[in-house]
């Protein structure tokens, strides 16, 4: 459980970066090529033997406190309990494995995963994340009754 929005965003950033690096490594191994250049942002395919390039990972962050925590070494006594996670993100950024970009919260799809949302915003987030709530499409198609799979009328 996070004690602040900064810590919540940091937890989400750490998880996202870990998964992103894992997916990038898997893709590079499966494709036997490296894609793009983190500094240039270009999605150019090139054989591994030519030159070493990696798939760029950009962390889109809407919380300025989290950006500051992950890009500077200044910490306070209030943030000491998550300083290790922030240091790990800083290290990944310093090694140019990830870049950080400020983005408005309304444009960040995963922002819904770190906040409490009202009904309308929750529905919008579910659509953007392509989440289906129990019975949403099935209920509409069957007039409100859940029909077991394989038993739909044709």
Protein Blocks (a to p, Z undefined) as FASTA:
>chain_A
ZZbfklmmmmmmmmmmmmmmmmmmmmmmmnopaedjfklopacdcdfklpccdddddddd
fbfklmmmmmpcbdcfklmmmmmmmmmmmmmmmnopaccddddfklmmklmmmcccdfkl
mmmmmmmnopacehklmmmmnoopacdehiacZZ
